[in-house]
Each structure stands twice: as structure tokens, then as C-alpha cells.
């Protein structure tokens, strides 16, 4: 049983049911991200288009769209992402203190697993943008600043 519903779903008797209007918003956000738009551009587009989320809110923030990494949208669930401490009672993120459980097909998916995986690949590439670049130049990554220790980069004049 679920206790809350992410954007794109409604909670009905502990089960996640697709909210068609919100699911279209979720799909469009994934498509925008896959087309090359970043989080800021997507927020700007949603705000300019006055897209309504949760039946009332129109202001989109970065945190509003960082759900791209949420497995719920492919119909799966990861349980015990968070847990409550005993004393004092606090909700904390589970960073390995308790075992997490990944369960497939717990509810209907909004996006495909392929789209989800492509988005994850893009997120990783954007975290490390120069990782896949080929060093064609003899001095690439070999000259450092004597003061700040940063790598000098080639510039065209």
C-alpha cells in the first residue's frame, strides 16, 4: 500500500492510479529532457505555458521536476528510501542503515523503461560532461595553474 502519490498519480485506497492530466505533464517533461533541455529550461517552459500541477499550483521549481530519477514512473517501487528514527523521531534518508526493497510492476507505468534509462544516461553524462571527450591534443589535462591547481583549457583566439 502507498501513503502518497507522486505527480501523475492519484492515491485510491492505498493504490496508485494514473491521473491522465498530470501523466501528460510527466510525459512532456521526460520528452523535453530527452530533447536536450535542462532542468532550468524545462521549468521556464512550464512556467511560461502556465502549466497547472496538483490542480492548483502553477509555479514550477527545480525540485518540482527532479522526479526524473523516480522509479515510480516505470511502474516499480523502491521501499524504505526513508525511515523514522526511534528517539528523537525524525524521518531520515536511508543511506544503507536499512535494507531497501525494489519491487517491479507495483502499479501502471507512465513512461517506458527505455525512456527512463535514456534519461538516467543523460543525467550521468551531464554530471560529467567531459568524461567522453577524446583528448586529441598533446597537452590536454597536463598543464595546471600554479595558484589554484585547475587544469588549463585550450581556447581559440
Long-range contacts (C-beta under 8 A, 24 or more apart in sequence): 2-77, 2-107, 6-67, 6-70, 6-72, 6-73, 7-53, 7-54, 7-64, 7-67, 8-73, 8-110, 9-72, 9-107, 9-110, 15-107, 16-72, 16-106, 16-107, 16-108, 17-107, 17-108, 18-108, 18-110, 22-53, 22-54, 23-110, 25-51, 25-53, 26-67, 26-73, 26-110, 26-111, 27-110, 27-111, 29-65, 29-68, 30-68, 30-73, 30-111, 30-115, 30-119, 33-68, 33-119, 33-122, 34-115, 34-118, 34-119, 34-122, 38-126, 39-65, 39-66, 68-119, 68-123, 69-119, 69-120, 69-123, 71-102, 71-116, 72-107, 73-109, 73-110, 73-111, 73-116, 74-109, 74-110, 74-111, 74-112, 74-113, 74-116, 75-104, 75-105, 75-106, 75-107, 75-108, 75-109, 76-102, 76-103, 76-104, 76-105, 76-106, 77-102, 77-103, 77-106, 77-107, 78-102, 78-103, 79-103
